[in-house]
Amino acid sequence: MNLHKVNELLAETIYEIGAGGLRPIKTSGILIQPNVTYHMGASSSPHKIFVTKVDDRMIYYRSYPFYRGREARIDRGIGTDLILQGVNTFMKSGYGKYPWGKATIRKYKSLLAGKKVKPEDLKDYQRIKVTVGPGKGYEGKDLWREAESHGYGVGGRRVEGMTDGFPWMKNDNSSVYEIEMDKKSLPGLKKDKRFKILSIKEM
């Protein structure tokens, strides 16, 4: 069954009251599955959610970081529309060039086709900060972009007495990188021989 047919089967139209009166909302196009992460929102930077439960009326979810705060809920029709917008925005973003972004897009393509995906574990999304130095043979190399491929953000920190780190300033190889990432991305970093893990801290 092609995506167009799936969307027709799932289609449901509800109406939202706004400043301009009633606005039809097409709520179909993506399967909403419990224990799965999605991007949600109509902005250019949709926020990440973890869906915990879905019933005929509501979508229950946690906003990122998922392990903090209370569970929220939203009308299923409006929530589905916002999730569909957020997913489409993510798929058009530049994150698809990273390994974790490619995996997310593969998941979204399945959900857009109405297919179930493997449930996710909330614990895998524990935010961590990993301090890394260069692996053997990569001392003194600028690997900032390579470090970014493993997480959401990278910072640098100078370490006194360290002479074989990453470049901090010109001809000054004395720093480490601090990568902010989800715990589920840690195995990929451990396999990357360009980096040596020095410490891991939960955030």
N, CA, C and O of each residue as an XYZ file, in Angstrom:
812
protein
N       0.847     -1.191      0.000
C       0.000      0.000      0.000
C       0.886      1.247      0.000
O       1.794      1.368      0.823
N       0.618      2.177     -0.931
C       1.475      3.351     -1.000
C       1.097      4.398      0.039
O       0.037      4.308      0.659
N       1.962      5.389      0.230
C       1.775      6.399      1.270
C       0.487      7.172      1.077
O      -0.180      7.516      2.053
N       0.118      7.456     -0.199
C      -1.098      8.210     -0.466
C      -2.322      7.472      0.055
O      -3.206      8.078      0.659
N      -2.376      6.136     -0.182
C      -3.499      5.348      0.282
C      -3.560      5.286      1.800
O      -4.640      5.355      2.387
N      -2.379      5.152      2.446
C      -2.329      5.128      3.908
C      -2.886      6.428      4.459
O      -3.689      6.415      5.392
N      -2.467      7.543      3.893
C      -2.954      8.841      4.359
C      -4.461      8.961      4.207
O      -5.126      9.546      5.062
N      -5.008      8.413      3.124
C      -6.449      8.465      2.923
C      -7.175      7.664      3.991
O      -8.202      8.100      4.512
N      -6.638      6.484      4.319
C      -7.258      5.650      5.324
C      -7.221      6.279      6.706
O      -8.171      6.148      7.478
N      -6.124      6.963      7.020
C      -5.963      7.554      8.344
C      -6.579      8.939      8.445
O      -6.662      9.504      9.536
N      -7.010      9.489      7.318
C      -7.433     10.884      7.283
C      -8.615     11.164      8.195
O      -9.560     10.379      8.279
N      -8.543     12.283      8.866
C      -9.623     12.765      9.704
C      -9.481     14.275      9.749
O      -8.379     14.790      9.936
N     -10.573     14.981      9.580
C     -10.511     16.431      9.604
C     -11.242     16.948     10.823
O     -12.403     16.605     11.047
N     -10.565     17.779     11.621
C     -11.212     18.458     12.727
C     -11.039     19.950     12.489
O     -10.363     20.368     11.548
N     -11.654     20.743     13.348
C     -11.597     22.186     13.152
C     -11.093     22.872     14.412
O     -11.508     22.552     15.526
N     -10.192     23.820     14.210
C      -9.620     24.598     15.301
C     -10.159     26.020     15.214
O     -10.217     26.599     14.129
N     -10.553     26.586     16.355
C     -11.053     27.958     16.373
C      -9.877     28.898     16.604
O      -9.201     28.809     17.629
N      -9.634     29.791     15.664
C      -8.543     30.757     15.767
C      -9.032     32.160     15.512
O     -10.237     32.409     15.479
N      -8.097     33.083     15.330
C      -8.453     34.476     15.108
C      -9.294     34.650     13.844
O     -10.141     35.541     13.778
N      -9.066     33.817     12.861
C      -9.811     33.923     11.612
C     -11.026     33.023     11.544
O     -11.594     32.831     10.469
N     -11.436     32.465     12.681
C     -12.589     31.566     12.697
C     -12.154     30.114     12.663
O     -11.065     29.774     13.124
N     -13.003     29.261     12.118
C     -12.703     27.839     12.057
C     -11.644     27.557     11.000
O     -11.701     28.081      9.888
N     -10.670     26.716     11.367
C      -9.632     26.317     10.423
C      -9.573     24.798     10.376
O      -9.360     24.168     11.412
N      -9.756     24.186      9.204
C      -9.696     22.723      9.126
C      -8.277     22.223      9.352
O      -7.318     22.803      8.842
N      -8.147     21.156     10.108
C      -6.855     20.542     10.369
C      -6.911     19.102      9.885
O      -7.705     18.311     10.394
N      -6.089     18.755      8.920
C      -5.981     17.363      8.472
C      -5.022     16.656      9.419
O      -3.849     17.019      9.512
N      -5.520     15.656     10.114
C      -4.761     15.084     11.219
C      -4.032     13.800     10.859
O      -3.451     13.160     11.735
N      -4.048     13.414      9.609
C      -3.474     12.128      9.255
C      -2.049     12.269      8.744
O      -1.464     13.351      8.784
N      -1.504     11.164      8.268
C      -0.224     11.206      7.590
C       0.907     10.566      8.331
O       1.964     10.317      7.752
N       0.710     10.284      9.641
C       1.796      9.660     10.396
C       1.206      8.812     11.513
O       0.241      9.208     12.166
N       1.795      7.651     11.723
C       1.363      6.769     12.795
C       1.922      7.296     14.118
O       3.123      7.538     14.238
N       1.054      7.471     15.099
C       1.485      7.902     16.433
C       1.543      6.652     17.308
O       0.517      6.034     17.595
N       2.737      6.293     17.720
C       2.978      5.036     18.431
C       3.569      5.317     19.812
O       4.480      6.137     19.929
N       3.077      4.662     20.849
C       3.666      4.845     22.189
C       5.128      4.395     22.237
O       5.555      3.537     21.466
N       5.877      4.991     23.155
C       7.287      4.655     23.370
C       8.141      4.921     22.139
O       9.042      4.150     21.810
N       7.842      6.023     21.469
C       8.595      6.453     20.293
C       8.803      7.963     20.388
O       7.918      8.683     20.851
N       9.961      8.441     19.956
C      10.242      9.876     19.940
C       9.808     10.482     18.612
O       9.880      9.844     17.562
N       9.356     11.732     18.688
C       8.945     12.504     17.514
C       9.425     13.941     17.686
O       9.800     14.359     18.781
N       9.405     14.682     16.591
C       9.547     16.133     16.659
C       8.155     16.732     16.499
O       7.365     16.272     15.675
N       7.859     17.761     17.292
C       6.514     18.332     17.288
C       6.587     19.859     17.266
O       7.380     20.457     17.994
N       5.771     20.477     16.442
C       5.679     21.927     16.426
C       5.661     22.482     15.018
O       6.175     21.875     14.078
N       5.054     23.651     14.899
C       4.920     24.285     13.586
C       6.054     25.257     13.286
O       6.093     25.843     12.204
N       6.980     25.437     14.233
C       8.074     26.391     14.033
C       9.199     25.748     13.230
O       9.150     24.563     12.898
N      10.206     26.549     12.929
C      11.371     26.027     12.199
C      12.267     25.187     13.098
O      13.179     24.522     12.607
N      12.020     25.205     14.418
C      12.794     24.404     15.374
C      11.833     23.596     16.254
O      11.641     23.934     17.422
N      11.236     22.544     15.714
C      10.286     21.751     16.505
C      10.978     21.075     17.674
O      12.142     20.686     17.580
N      10.245     20.936     18.793
C      10.860     20.313     19.955
C      10.635     18.803     19.937
O       9.716     18.302     19.290
N      11.484     18.100     20.653
C      11.463     16.644     20.659
C      10.565     16.150     21.786
O      10.621     16.667     22.902
N       9.738     15.152     21.496
C       8.865     14.573     22.506
C       8.997     13.060     22.516
O       9.419     12.447     21.536
N       8.626     12.469     23.651
C       8.569     11.015     23.788
C       7.122     10.661     24.095
O       6.616     10.985     25.170
N       6.452      9.997     23.156
C       5.041      9.640     23.335
C       4.946      8.443     24.283
O       5.560      7.403     24.041
N       4.183      8.593     25.353
C       4.051      7.529     26.350
C       2.762      6.736     26.197
O       2.704      5.559     26.552
N       1.711      7.394     25.659
C       0.409      6.734     25.554
C      -0.434      7.451     24.513
O      -0.331      8.667     24.349
N      -1.264      6.696     23.815
C      -2.191      7.269     22.841
C      -3.551      6.602     23.021
O      -3.639      5.376     23.086
N      -4.616      7.410     23.101
C      -5.957      6.835     23.086
C      -6.791      7.560     22.037
O      -6.253      8.319     21.230
N      -8.087      7.331     22.044
C      -8.931      7.908     21.002
C      -8.999      9.429     21.061
O      -9.308     10.078     20.062
N      -8.711      9.996     22.224
C      -8.864     11.445     22.403
C      -7.546     12.192     22.572
O      -7.416     13.337     22.140
N      -6.581     11.549     23.194
C      -5.384     12.272     23.617
C      -4.085     11.576     23.219
O      -4.034     10.360     23.034
N      -3.036     12.394     23.096
C      -1.659     11.918     23.000
C      -0.960     12.358     24.278
O      -0.959     13.544     24.608
N      -0.374     11.425     24.990
C       0.355     11.731     26.221
C       1.847     11.668     25.912
O       2.299     10.757     25.218
N       2.612     12.627     26.421
C       4.016     12.696     26.031
C       4.852     13.415     27.083
O       4.329     14.070     27.984
N       6.151     13.274     26.941
C       7.116     14.040     27.738
C       7.963     14.869     26.785
O       8.372     14.382     25.731
N       8.225     16.108     27.148
C       9.095     16.958     26.333
C      10.547     16.709     26.725
O      10.836     16.268     27.837
N      11.449     16.994     25.802
C      12.882     16.800     26.056
C      13.390     17.846     27.050
O      13.003     19.008     26.922
N      14.238     17.508     28.041
C      14.746     16.157     28.351
C      13.669     15.304     29.021
O      13.044     15.742     29.987
N      13.450     14.100     28.518
C      12.307     13.281     28.861
C      12.283     12.810     30.304
O      11.211     12.582     30.864
N      13.449     12.664     30.910
C      13.531     12.071     32.243
C      13.237     13.087     33.341
O      13.297     12.758     34.526
N      12.919     14.330     32.948
C      12.547     15.359     33.927
C      11.114     15.803     33.683
O      10.580     15.659     32.584
N      10.508     16.340     34.721
C       9.192     16.950     34.548
C       8.051     15.952     34.448
O       8.239     14.738     34.520
N       6.860     16.514     34.280
C       5.652     15.702     34.250
C       5.240     15.355     32.829
O       5.704     15.936     31.847
N       4.346     14.379     32.772
C       3.766     14.004     31.497
C       2.730     15.049     31.095
O       1.953     15.516     31.928
N       2.723     15.408     29.829
C       1.746     16.352     29.297
C       0.804     15.607     28.362
O       1.031     14.444     28.029
N      -0.256     16.291     27.942
C      -1.174     15.664     26.992
C      -1.711     16.725     26.049
O      -1.727     17.913     26.369
N      -2.154     16.273     24.876
C      -2.683     17.183     23.869
C      -3.769     16.447     23.092
O      -3.692     15.233     22.906
N      -4.775     17.182     22.640
C      -5.828     16.601     21.813
C      -5.194     15.827     20.655
O      -4.268     16.311     20.004
N      -5.699     14.631     20.410
C      -5.049     13.759     19.435
C      -5.011     14.373     18.034
O      -3.998     14.265     17.343
N      -6.091     15.007     17.613
C      -6.107     15.594     16.276
C      -5.105     16.721     16.124
O      -4.337     16.756     15.162
N      -5.116     17.655     17.087
C      -4.192     18.789     17.024
C      -2.754     18.310     17.208
O      -1.843     18.780     16.528
N      -2.558     17.364     18.140
C      -1.213     16.845     18.378
C      -0.635     16.139     17.170
O       0.545     16.300     16.857
N      -1.464     15.353     16.486
C      -1.001     14.654     15.296
C      -0.593     15.639     14.210
O       0.407     15.439     13.520
N      -1.370     16.695     14.067
C      -1.041     17.724     13.076
C       0.296     18.385     13.394
O       1.115     18.600     12.501
N       0.515     18.708     14.670
C       1.772     19.358     15.070
C       2.959     18.404     14.932
O       4.055     18.825     14.564
N       2.741     17.126     15.228
C       3.816     16.145     15.069
C       4.164     15.982     13.599
O       5.340     15.918     13.241
N       3.158     15.917     12.752
C       3.407     15.784     11.315
C       4.220     16.971     10.795
O       5.136     16.798      9.992
N       3.879     18.175     11.260
C       4.642     19.362     10.849
C       6.072     19.289     11.356
O       7.009     19.593     10.617
N       6.253     18.883     12.624
C       7.592     18.799     13.197
C       8.456     17.762     12.517
O       9.642     17.994     12.279
N       7.871     16.617     12.202
C       8.602     15.550     11.520
C       9.038     15.999     10.129
O      10.182     15.777      9.730
N       8.126     16.629      9.395
C       8.469     17.106      8.053
C       9.571     18.161      8.098
O      10.441     18.192      7.227
N       9.534     19.026      9.113
C      10.579     20.045      9.263
C      11.925     19.390      9.526
O      12.930     19.778      8.929
N      11.958     18.393     10.420
C      13.213     17.702     10.719
C      13.768     17.032      9.472
O      14.971     17.091      9.218
N      12.898     16.394      8.690
C      13.360     15.660      7.510
C      13.950     16.582      6.443
O      14.729     16.139      5.599
N      13.583     17.849      6.480
C      14.127     18.815      5.517
C      15.371     19.525      6.059
O      16.020     20.285      5.341
N      15.695     19.274      7.321
C      16.828     19.957      7.950
C      18.149     19.321      7.531
O      18.163     18.335      6.794
N      19.254     19.885      8.001
C      20.578     19.366      7.673
C      21.036     18.239      8.577
O      22.142     17.726      8.407
N      20.199     17.836      9.550
C      20.614     16.803     10.495
C      20.741     15.429      9.848
O      21.352     14.526     10.419
N      20.164     15.269      8.658
C      20.243     13.984      7.978
C      21.646     13.583      7.565
O      21.869     12.440      7.167
N      22.596     14.506      7.653
C      23.981     14.163      7.284
C      24.707     13.425      8.406
O      25.760     12.828      8.181
N      24.136     13.467      9.633
C      24.752     12.781     10.761
C      24.165     11.377     10.908
O      23.018     11.154     10.523
N      24.928     10.426     11.458
C      24.410      9.059     11.610
C      23.099      9.001     12.393
O      22.171      8.298     11.993
N      23.015      9.738     13.513
C      21.785      9.708     14.308
C      20.630     10.355     13.560
O      19.478      9.954     13.731
N      20.929     11.361     12.726
C      19.892     12.007     11.928
C      19.356     11.077     10.852
O      18.154     11.049     10.590
N      20.248     10.318     10.232
C      19.829      9.352      9.207
C      18.921      8.292      9.810
O      17.926      7.899      9.203
N      19.268      7.828     11.014
C      18.451      6.813     11.677
C      17.066      7.376     12.010
O      16.058      6.681     11.878
N      17.028      8.639     12.442
C      15.740      9.278     12.760
C      14.877      9.407     11.512
O      13.671      9.166     11.564
N      15.478      9.779     10.408
C      14.723      9.921      9.159
C      14.199      8.569      8.682
O      13.076      8.490      8.183
N      14.984      7.512      8.825
C      14.500      6.176      8.454
C      13.271      5.803      9.287
O      12.303      5.249      8.767
N      13.324      6.112     10.578
C      12.194      5.840     11.468
C      10.966      6.631     11.036
O       9.863      6.087     10.972
N      11.156      7.909     10.741
C      10.027      8.750     10.334
C       9.408      8.283      9.022
O       8.190      8.353      8.857
N      10.222      7.812      8.096
C       9.681      7.324      6.828
C       8.764      6.122      7.057
O       7.733      5.986      6.399
N       9.150      5.253      7.994
C       8.296      4.110      8.319
C       6.982      4.568      8.937
O       5.914      4.081      8.565
N       7.057      5.499      9.875
C       5.853      5.999     10.542
C       4.945      6.745      9.562
O       3.721      6.655      9.658
N       5.537      7.473      8.629
C       4.751      8.176      7.610
C       4.044      7.190      6.676
O       3.018      7.513      6.078
N       4.599      6.003      6.561
C       3.989      4.963      5.733
C       3.000      4.119      6.532
O       2.459      3.138      6.021
N       2.763      4.506      7.793
C       1.817      3.782      8.626
C       2.349      2.505      9.215
O       1.572      1.659      9.656
N       3.677      2.340      9.235
C       4.290      1.117      9.749
C       4.833      1.338     11.155
O       5.408      2.384     11.455
N       4.641      0.338     12.012
C       5.168      0.424     13.371
C       6.688      0.328     13.359
O       7.276     -0.302     12.480
N       7.316      0.965     14.351
C       8.771      0.915     14.491
C       9.119      0.298     15.847
O       8.245      0.095     16.690
N      10.385      0.008     16.042
C      10.833     -0.590     17.305
C      10.646      0.408     18.444
O      11.097      1.549     18.344
N       9.979     -0.013     19.539
C       9.811      0.896     20.691
C      11.160      1.347     21.235
O      12.146      0.613     21.171
N      11.191      2.551     21.766
C      12.423      3.123     22.305
C      12.371      3.143     23.832
O      11.293      3.159     24.426
N      13.544      3.141     24.453
C      13.657      3.143     25.909
C      13.953      4.561     26.380
O      14.906      5.192     25.924
N      13.133      5.051     27.291
C      13.305      6.406     27.813
C      14.706      6.623     28.383
O      15.258      7.717     28.272
N      15.283      5.585     28.992
C      16.605      5.703     29.613
C      17.705      5.990     28.583
O      18.733      6.582     28.912
N      17.481      5.567     27.340
C      18.487      5.801     26.300
C      18.650      7.278     25.974
O      19.634      7.675     25.350
N      17.695      8.086     26.392
C      17.738      9.522     26.088
C      18.238     10.363     27.260
O      18.082     11.584     27.277
N      18.843      9.687     28.239
C      19.522     10.426     29.308
C      20.621     11.270     28.667
O      21.454     10.745     27.929
N      20.627     12.572     28.944
C      21.630     13.466     28.361
C      22.937     13.301     29.122
O      22.946     13.308     30.353
N      24.023     13.155     28.408
C      25.338     13.004     29.030
C      26.339     13.945     28.366
O      26.154     14.368     27.224
N      27.398     14.264     29.102
C      28.511     15.045     28.559
C      29.747     14.150     28.590
O      30.179     13.695     29.650
N      30.304     13.910     27.409
C      31.453     13.018     27.295
C      32.694     13.844     26.930
O      32.706     14.556     25.925
N      33.727     13.735     27.756
C      34.994     14.416     27.488
C      35.903     13.456     26.731
O      36.136     12.328     27.164
N      36.412     13.920     25.596
C      37.258     13.059     24.768
C      38.571     13.749     24.405
O      38.632     14.967     24.240
N      39.598     12.950     24.286
C      40.869     13.389     23.731
C      41.070     12.664     22.407
O      40.244     11.834     22.028
N      42.144     12.963     21.705
C      42.386     12.308     20.417
C      42.815     10.856     20.588
O      43.552     10.517     21.514
N      42.343     10.006     19.680
C      42.788      8.623     19.668
C      44.206      8.541     19.121
O      44.746      9.524     18.612
N      44.793      7.378     19.230
C      46.173      7.193     18.776
C      46.296      7.485     17.282
O      45.577      6.919     16.458
N      47.212      8.371     16.960
C      47.430      8.752     15.579
C      46.654      9.991     15.154
O      46.825     10.485     14.039
N      45.799     10.492     16.046
C      44.989     11.678     15.722
C      45.346     12.873     16.606
O      44.623     13.869     16.633
N      46.453     12.769     17.320
C      46.888     13.866     18.185
C      47.139     15.123     17.348
O      47.728     15.060     16.269
N      46.685     16.252     17.864
C      46.938     17.530     17.193
C      46.056     17.812     15.996
O      46.225     18.843     15.345
N      45.120     16.929     15.684
C      44.246     17.150     14.531
C      42.965     17.865     14.951
O      42.478     17.681     16.067
N      42.429     18.672     14.056
C      41.184     19.378     14.308
C      40.028     18.461     13.908
O      39.762     18.267     12.722
N      39.345     17.900     14.905
C      38.259     16.945     14.652
C      36.921     17.455     15.191
O      36.062     16.668     15.588
N      36.758     18.762     15.201
C      35.546     19.369     15.777
C      34.290     18.868     15.062
O      33.339     18.435     15.713
N      34.280     18.924     13.735
C      33.098     18.491     12.980
C      32.829     17.005     13.155
O      31.676     16.578     13.217
N      33.891     16.226     13.234
C      33.723     14.790     13.446
C      33.097     14.523     14.821
O      32.286     13.610     14.974
N      33.484     15.330     15.819
C      32.895     15.188     17.153
C      31.412     15.571     17.132
O      30.599     14.956     17.822
N      31.065     16.583     16.342
C      29.667     17.022     16.252
C      28.755     15.932     15.710
O      27.562     15.922     16.014
N      29.291     15.022     14.919
C      28.466     13.972     14.331
C      27.935     12.995     15.373
O      27.034     12.209     15.081
N      28.487     13.037     16.593
C      28.070     12.109     17.646
C      27.045     12.702     18.609
O      26.443     11.965     19.390
N      26.834     14.015     18.570
C      25.935     14.607     19.558
C      25.284     15.876     19.086
O      25.255     16.177     17.893
N      24.751     16.631     20.058
C      24.016     17.859     19.760
C      24.882     19.109     19.845
O      24.562     20.134     19.243
N      25.961     19.026     20.579
C      26.818     20.192     20.727
C      28.196     19.789     21.207
O      28.353     18.790     21.909
N      29.198     20.571     20.824
C      30.583     20.280     21.202
C      31.213     21.541     21.764
O      31.062     22.627     21.205
N      31.913     21.390     22.864
C      32.673     22.485     23.446
C      34.124     22.077     23.574
O      34.445     20.890     23.518
N      35.011     23.059     23.746
C      36.429     22.782     23.931
C      36.898     23.270     25.283
O      36.382     24.260     25.801
N      37.862     22.593     25.855
C      38.391     23.009     27.151
C      39.895     22.754     27.169
O      40.361     21.665     26.832
N      40.636     23.770     27.565
C      42.099     23.641     27.629
C      42.499     22.904     28.902
O      41.956     23.163     29.976
N      43.436     22.000     28.775
C      43.911     21.212     29.906
C      45.388     21.505     30.122
O      46.215     21.243     29.248
N      45.711     22.043     31.278
C      47.098     22.358     31.601
C      47.948     21.087     31.643
O      47.549     20.074     32.217
N      49.104     21.162     31.033
C      50.028     20.036     31.036
C      49.766     19.025     29.939
O      50.551     18.095     29.753
N      48.675     19.193     29.208
C      48.369     18.264     28.117
C      49.032     18.767     26.842
O      48.855     19.925     26.465
N      49.779     17.919     26.190
C      50.533     18.361     25.004
C      50.107     17.647     23.719
O      50.583     17.978     22.634
N      49.217     16.675     23.846
C      48.837     15.908     22.655
C      47.326     15.936     22.430
O      46.753     14.963     21.940
N      46.675     17.057     22.788
C      45.234     17.167     22.621
C      44.857     17.715     21.254
O      45.629     17.640     20.298
N      43.649     18.267     21.185
C      43.173     18.888     19.957
C      43.634     20.341     19.902
O      43.915     20.928     20.946
N      43.718     20.929     18.724
C      44.142     22.345     18.627
C      43.171     23.266     19.359
O      41.958     23.203     19.162
N      43.725     24.105     20.190
C      42.929     25.132     20.871
C      43.144     26.463     20.168
O      42.196     27.166     19.818
N      44.397     26.784     19.975
C      44.780     27.936     19.172
C      45.887     27.450     18.234
O      46.323     26.303     18.331
N      46.325     28.288     17.358
C      47.344     27.887     16.404
C      48.589     27.371     17.132
O      49.127     28.036     18.018
N      49.027     26.194     16.749
C      50.226     25.549     17.321
C      50.094     25.295     18.828
O      51.100     25.238     19.536
N      48.871     25.143     19.314
C      48.676     24.899     20.741
C      47.745     23.700     20.908
O      46.536     23.867     21.068
N      48.306     22.496     20.869
C      47.506     21.275     20.937
C      47.339     20.838     22.391
O      48.006     19.910     22.847
N      46.455     21.503     23.105
C      46.345     21.201     24.525
C      44.906     21.274     25.012
O      44.647     21.805     26.092
N      43.964     20.749     24.231
C      42.574     20.817     24.665
C      41.864     19.488     24.458
O      42.330     18.605     23.738
N      40.710     19.384     25.124
C      39.819     18.229     24.962
C      38.486     18.746     24.431
O      38.195     19.939     24.511
N      37.690     17.844     23.895
C      36.335     18.189     23.466
C      35.350     17.663     24.499
O      35.566     16.610     25.098
N      34.273     18.401     24.701
C      33.178     17.952     25.551
C      31.936     17.835     24.663
O      31.420     18.840     24.173
N      31.470     16.625     24.464
C      30.356     16.354     23.556
C      29.090     16.106     24.356
O      29.055     15.211     25.200
N      28.043     16.896     24.100
C      26.735     16.657     24.711
C      25.951     15.729     23.791
O      25.814     15.988     22.596
N      25.437     14.641     24.368
C      24.798     13.628     23.538
C      23.803     12.820     24.360
O      23.764     12.931     25.585
N      22.997     12.004     23.679
C      22.125     11.044     24.354
C      22.919      9.780     24.653
O      23.846      9.427     23.923
N      22.546      9.105     25.731
C      23.261      7.893     26.135
C      23.241      6.836     25.035
O      24.186      6.056     24.914
N      22.181      6.802     24.234
C      22.075      5.775     23.192
C      23.121      5.953     22.092
O      23.375      5.027     21.321
N      23.736      7.151     22.018
C      24.749      7.399     20.991
C      26.153      7.038     21.464
O      27.104      7.095     20.684
N      26.289      6.668     22.733
C      27.606      6.389     23.306
C      28.326      5.208     22.636
O      29.530      5.303     22.401
N      27.642      4.102     22.321
C      28.353      2.985     21.659
C      29.022      3.395     20.345
O      30.111      2.916     20.026
N      28.374      4.277     19.587
C      28.974      4.731     18.334
C      30.241      5.517     18.561
O      31.202      5.384     17.803
N      30.256      6.352     19.616
C      31.452      7.121     19.943
C      32.578      6.199     20.412
O      33.743      6.417     20.078
N      32.231      5.175     21.183
C      33.244      4.247     21.678
C      33.944      3.510     20.535
O      35.116      3.149     20.649
N      33.232      3.293     19.451
C      33.814      2.584     18.306
C      34.651      3.486     17.411
O      35.392      2.997     16.558
N      34.542      4.793     17.597
C      35.257      5.743     16.743
C      36.697      5.895     17.238
O      36.940      6.497     18.283
N      37.627      5.358     16.497
C      39.032      5.325     16.921
C      39.684      6.709     16.912
O      40.801      6.868     17.404
N      39.006      7.694     16.365
C      39.571      9.053     16.349
C      39.519      9.701     17.719
O      40.202     10.695     17.967
N      38.702      9.135     18.618
C      38.517      9.737     19.940
C      38.807      8.741     21.054
O      38.582      7.539     20.919
N      39.314      9.279     22.156
C      39.554      8.491     23.361
C      38.695      9.082     24.474
O      38.849     10.255     24.815
N      37.804      8.296     25.036
C      36.896      8.789     26.076
C      37.659      8.947     27.389
O      38.296      8.011     27.872
N      37.582     10.143     27.951
C      38.276     10.446     29.215
C      37.326     10.432     30.411
O      37.707     10.038     31.514
N      36.071     10.873     30.179
C      35.090     10.869     31.278
C      33.688     10.969     30.699
O      33.495     11.457     29.585
N      32.700     10.494     31.478
C      31.289     10.548     31.108
C      30.518     11.093     32.297
O      30.650     10.580     33.409
N      29.711     12.127     32.076
C      28.945     12.740     33.154
C      27.495     12.901     32.744
O      27.200     13.420     31.668
N      26.573     12.445     33.620
C      25.160     12.639     33.355
C      24.787     14.096     33.597
O      25.295     14.731     34.521
N      23.900     14.618     32.764
C      23.509     16.028     32.872
C      22.097     16.143     33.463
O      21.588     17.250     33.633
